[in-house]
Amino acid sequence: MNWDDSQPYRTDPDFLILHTLRCIGVAGTERIATASDLSSDETLARLQGNAARQLVSLDSGPFGGWSLTGAGEAIEQELTQTELSLADARDFVTACYERFLVINPKLLQISTDWQIRRFGTSQSMNDHSDPDYDNKVLSRLIRIDEKAQPICGDLADRLLRFAPYADRLSRALDRSLAGESAYMSDNLDSYHTVWFQLHEDLLTTLGISREEERQRTSG
């Protein structure tokens, strides 16, 4: 093994592209670049190289983008498990995932409360015309972020590909606090969207399905 275990494990960029697509689904080049923390030029070159190996494909339609092929999904799953083994990180990532699960329901409730207001037994869409209400929800988000940032930092210390999540969450939080309401839950770079990707990344890394998680957390 060539990896220096005093440093975070660095994921091969071609695998990183496959893994990013697994976590975010169909996406354009720029979104993949942001999520994988690679330059736009390198991202496109890696995508084209993986396309030549028939691991990814491009739908050029108005709602299309890059996606994994069946062969790409199989390779991504194999490489993810190989990486965990090489980095000796399964138990560590599992512990971080357990910490994430504690705060995940609270973040989901914050996202719901950001979009929907309740008045007794009735409810309506939040039009963000009440700054006091929005500020109370954002105050709860700040407290969640204070718990999420150490998890992201710990993950990045072991597997470097987790490093972008902390900054992406911080940027989304800052823009939400600055009055850009879409960056809470309605933008491709919103806090909720990045959170969802982090959740999917943890599940994918550990080989846990959403159904398995539901059974586990509902018990």
C-alpha positions, -999 to +999 in steps of 0.1 A: +000+000+000+015+034-011-008+055+010+008+074+039-017+069+067-006+101+085-024+120+057-060+117+044-065+091+018-066+107-017-092+093-040-082+087-077-098+115-097-115+091-122-131+071-094-140+104-078-160+114-108-179+081-108-185+083-070-198+119-073-223+109-100-234+080-078-242+105-050-258+133-070-274+115-099-278+130-134-259+163-135-241+188-157-203+192-158-202+223-136-223+207-108-201+176-109-170+198-107-184+217-077-193+185-059-160+167-066-138+198-060-121+195-094-117+222-120-142+224-148-116+214-174-104+184-155-139+173-147-149+174-184-117+155-194-124+129-167-160+125-178-150+121-214-124+095-205-149+076-184-174+079-213-148+064-237-147+034-212-185+033-213-187+040-175-207+072-179-230+086-206-243+120-216-279+129-224-276+162-242-314+170-239-326+201-221-331+181-188-302+157-193-267+155-181-240+130-172-250+097-155-235+064-146-240+034-169-246+000-155-209-008-159-200+025-142-223+016-112-206-018-108-171-003-110-180+025-086-193+001-060-162-021-063-138+009-060-157+024-031-152-008-011-116-011-022-109+025-010-125+018+024-103-012+028-071+005+017-078+035+040-089+011+068-118+036+072-150+015+075-153+017+113-143+054+113-168+063+086-195+042+103-189+062+136-193+095+116-224+082+100-239+074+134-233+110+145-249+122+113-280+101+119-285+119+153-289+153+137-304+143+103-341+143+115-336+178+129-322+191+096-351+176+077-376+192+101-359+226+097-362+222+059-399+214+062-404+244+085-386+266+061-410+257+033-443+253+052-458+274+080-483+260+104-512+279+120-530+257+144-544+228+123-538+246+090-507+252+071-495+272+041-464+277+020-438+300+036-436+331+014-407+344+035-425+377+043-421+372+080-384+378+089-390+368+126-402+334+116-374+329+091-348+340+115-360+315+141-357+287+116-322+299+105-311+300+141-319+263+144-300+257+112-269+275+126-270+251+156-273+221+133-244+234+112-222+237+144-227+199+149-223+190+112-191+208+106-170+186+130-184+155+113-174+168+079-140+177+092-134+143+107-145+126+075-121+147+054-092+140+078-096+103+069-109+104+033-100+137+015-130+134-010-153+144+019-135+178+023-158+199+000-189+193+022-179+216+050-173+246+027-204+239+006-226+237+037-210+269+050-215+288+017-252+277+016-257+288+052-241+322+046-262+329+016-294+318+035-284+342+063-278+369+038-315+367+027-312+343-003-340+320+008-334+295-020-301+285-005-319+269+024-337+242+004-346+252-032-313+255-050-290+229-064-264+244-041-288+248-011-280+236+024-306+208+021-293+196-013-257+194-001-269+177+031-287+152+010-256+145-010-235+140+021-262+116+034-261+097+001-223+097+002-222+081+036-248+055+026-229+047-007-196+045+011-208+021+036-230+001+012-263+008+031-295+012+012-322+038+022-345+009+030-320-006+053-315+027+070-353+032+075-356-002+091-327+005+113-339+039+125-376+030+129-368+002+152 
